[in-house]
């Protein structure tokens, strides 16, 4: 549906409100964005909207939204979205999460997959795969921007350039980082218990990984996938932590093929 209408609605839930973007028509695709902010405006989403109805909540604290006073960790987001999924009355939907949005999706799925037919995790964080002293996930908060671009992107030139942003856009980027730190800092980017719960995911699951990702490496992705019974992993070449941005056509093909 090229040119399909995009709508945003604020949904009031117990203890919090969340903005939900909807675009496209077809099978429902519940899409959880990563730490770089809402993804529904990106070209890959427009292409997916030709085949799916994308339902994309904006995490509180991102894109200029407020963080509820009682929110202080990832579990607050997980339970907010459990309420949202009920409020939307989702049924037989596909749930897809990017990076820390993939972590949220995994946390939801280990609680219940009753409203979902399939799960897609894209370069997800959320688990510990190495030993106590191993650095499984790059410290994105302590890494210089130029070095972080090399970790996150196959081609660092694809990284957003702050010089091209307005002051307002730069403020939103910084507020997104504050929200991301709130949700993922303690412990850093993972739930130690999640590795012991992933066996509960009982619907077909696709793990998509950028071959050049150095925030969470391909070995991390393969280990993550191995913890989910029957999951398959697809590796996208010439892509880093955001394969949906660097290789959108291949990414969309992977999603649509799996959905069919």
C-alpha positions in Angstrom: 0.0 0.0 0.0 2.2 2.8 -1.3 1.2 6.1 0.2 -0.9 4.5 3.0 -2.0 6.7 5.8 0.0 6.9 9.0 -1.8 7.7 12.2 -0.6 8.2 15.7 -2.9 7.7 18.7 -2.2 8.2 22.4 -3.6 5.2 24.3 -4.1 5.6 28.1 -3.1 2.6 30.1 -3.0 2.0 33.8 -0.3 4.2 35.2 1.0 5.4 31.8 0.1 6.5 28.3 1.8 5.4 25.1 1.7 6.8 21.6 1.1 4.2 19.0 1.8 4.7 15.3 -0.1 2.6 12.7 0.6 2.4 9.0 -0.4 0.0 6.2 -2.9 -2.9 6.0 -2.7 -6.7 6.2 -1.5 -9.0 8.9 -0.7 -7.2 12.1 3.0 -6.5 12.8 3.6 -5.3 16.3 7.0 -3.5 16.0 9.2 -2.5 19.0 11.9 0.1 18.1 15.4 0.1 19.4 17.5 2.8 21.2 17.8 5.0 18.1 14.1 5.8 18.4 10.9 5.2 16.4 11.3 3.3 13.2 7.9 3.7 11.6 9.2 6.7 9.5 12.1 4.8 7.9 12.0 3.5 4.3 12.0 -0.1 5.3 8.8 0.5 7.3 7.1 2.0 4.3 8.0 -1.1 2.3 6.7 -3.4 5.0 3.5 -1.4 5.2 2.7 -2.6 1.7 2.2 -6.1 3.2 1.4 -5.6 6.9 -0.4 -3.3 9.2 2.4 -2.0 11.3 1.5 -1.2 15.0 4.5 0.6 16.5 4.4 2.0 20.0 6.9 4.7 21.0 8.6 3.8 24.2 8.0 6.4 26.9 11.0 8.8 27.0 11.7 8.5 23.3 10.8 11.0 20.5 10.2 13.8 23.1 7.7 11.8 25.2 7.7 11.7 28.9 8.9 8.9 31.2 6.3 8.1 34.0 7.7 8.9 37.4 7.5 5.3 38.6 9.4 3.9 35.6 13.0 2.8 36.4 13.8 -0.3 34.5 13.0 -2.7 31.6 10.2 -4.5 33.4 8.2 -1.4 33.5 8.2 -1.3 29.7 7.4 -5.0 29.5 4.3 -4.8 31.7 3.2 -1.6 30.0 3.2 -3.4 26.7 1.4 -6.4 28.1 -1.4 -4.0 29.0 -1.1 -2.4 25.5 -1.3 -5.7 23.7 -4.5 -6.5 25.7 -5.9 -3.0 25.0 -5.3 -3.5 21.2 -6.8 -6.9 21.4 -4.0 -8.3 19.2 -4.6 -11.8 17.8 -2.4 -13.9 15.6 0.0 -11.0 15.2 3.7 -11.0 14.4 5.9 -9.3 17.0 9.2 -7.8 15.9 11.8 -6.0 18.0 15.1 -4.2 17.1 18.0 -4.2 19.5 16.7 -3.4 22.9 13.2 -3.6 21.4 14.1 -7.2 20.6 14.9 -7.7 24.3 11.4 -6.3 25.2 9.9 -8.7 22.6 11.7 -11.7 24.1 10.6 -10.7 27.7 7.0 -10.5 26.5 7.2 -13.8 24.6 8.5 -15.8 27.6 5.5 -14.7 29.5 3.0 -15.5 26.8 2.8 -16.0 23.1 -1.0 -16.4 23.1 -1.6 -13.3 21.0 1.3 -13.9 18.6 1.9 -16.3 15.7 5.5 -15.5 15.1 8.4 -13.6 16.7 11.2 -11.7 14.9 14.3 -10.5 16.8 16.7 -8.1 15.0 20.2 -7.8 16.4 18.7 -8.1 19.9 20.4 -7.5 23.2 19.0 -8.9 26.4 21.0 -12.0 27.4 24.4 -12.9 28.8 26.2 -15.4 26.6 29.8 -15.3 28.0 31.4 -15.5 31.4 31.1 -12.9 34.1 34.2 -11.0 32.9 33.3 -11.2 29.2 32.1 -8.1 27.4 29.2 -9.5 25.4 27.7 -6.1 24.5 29.7 -3.0 23.7 29.3 -0.1 26.1 27.6 2.3 23.8 27.5 5.0 26.5 31.3 5.0 27.1 32.4 4.8 23.5 33.3 7.9 21.5 30.8 8.7 18.7 33.3 8.0 15.9 34.3 4.7 17.4 30.7 3.8 18.1 29.8 4.4 14.4 32.5 1.7 13.5 30.9 -0.7 15.9 27.3 -0.1 14.8 27.5 0.3 11.1 29.0 -1.8 8.3 29.7 1.5 6.6 30.2 4.2 9.3 29.2 6.8 6.7 25.6 5.5 7.2 25.6 6.7 10.8 23.5 9.8 11.4 25.5 13.0 11.4 24.7 15.4 14.2 25.9 18.3 12.0 22.9 17.6 9.7 20.4 17.8 12.6 18.5 20.7 13.9 18.9 21.7 17.6 15.5 20.1 18.3 16.5 16.9 16.6 19.8 16.8 18.6 17.9 17.3 21.8 15.6 14.3 21.0 18.7 12.2 20.3 20.1 13.0 23.7 16.8 12.4 25.5 16.5 9.1 23.7 19.9 8.1 25.2 18.8 9.1 28.6 15.7 6.9 28.3 17.7 4.0 26.9 20.1 4.3 29.9 17.2 4.2 32.3 15.8 1.0 30.8 19.0 -0.9 30.2 21.7 0.2 32.6 21.4 -2.0 35.6 22.4 -4.7 34.7 23.8 -3.4 31.4 21.6 -4.4 28.4 20.5 -7.8 29.7 18.4 -9.7 32.2 20.4 -12.5 33.8 17.3 -14.7 34.2 16.2 -14.4 30.5 18.6 -17.1 29.3 16.7 -19.6 31.6 13.3 -18.5 30.2 13.8 -18.4 26.4 12.8 -22.1 26.2 9.2 -20.9 26.8 9.0 -19.2 23.4 6.8 -21.7 21.6 6.0 -20.0 18.2 8.2 -19.9 15.1 11.0 -17.4 15.7 13.3 -15.7 13.3 16.6 -14.1 14.4 17.9 -11.5 11.9 21.5 -10.3 12.3 23.8 -7.9 10.6 27.0 -9.7 9.7 29.2 -6.7 10.6 27.5 -5.9 13.9 30.2 -5.3 16.5 27.8 -4.0 19.3 26.5 -7.5 19.6 28.5 -9.8 17.3 27.2 -12.6 15.1 28.5 -15.1 17.6 26.3 -13.5 20.2 23.3 -13.7 17.8 23.9 -17.3 17.1 24.1 -18.0 20.9 20.9 -16.1 21.4 19.1 -18.0 18.6 20.3 -21.4 20.1 18.4 -20.6 23.3 15.1 -20.4 21.5 13.7 -23.8 20.5 13.4 -24.2 16.8 14.4 -20.7 15.9 16.3 -19.9 12.7 18.9 -17.2 12.2 19.4 -15.2 9.0 22.6 -13.2 8.5 22.4 -10.1 6.4 25.8 -9.2 4.7 27.1 -5.7 4.5 25.1 -4.6 7.5 25.8 -3.8 11.1 23.6 -3.3 14.1 20.7 -1.9 11.9 20.3 -4.2 8.9 16.9 -2.7 8.3 18.6 0.6 7.5 21.7 -0.6 5.7 20.1 -3.3 3.7 16.4 -2.5 3.7 15.5 -4.6 0.6 17.1 -7.8 1.9 15.6 -7.1 5.3 12.1 -6.7 4.1 12.4 -9.9 2.0 13.5 -11.8 5.1 10.5 -10.6 7.0 7.9 -11.2 4.4 9.3 -14.6 3.5 9.2 -15.7 7.1 5.7 -14.2 7.6 4.4 -16.2 4.7 
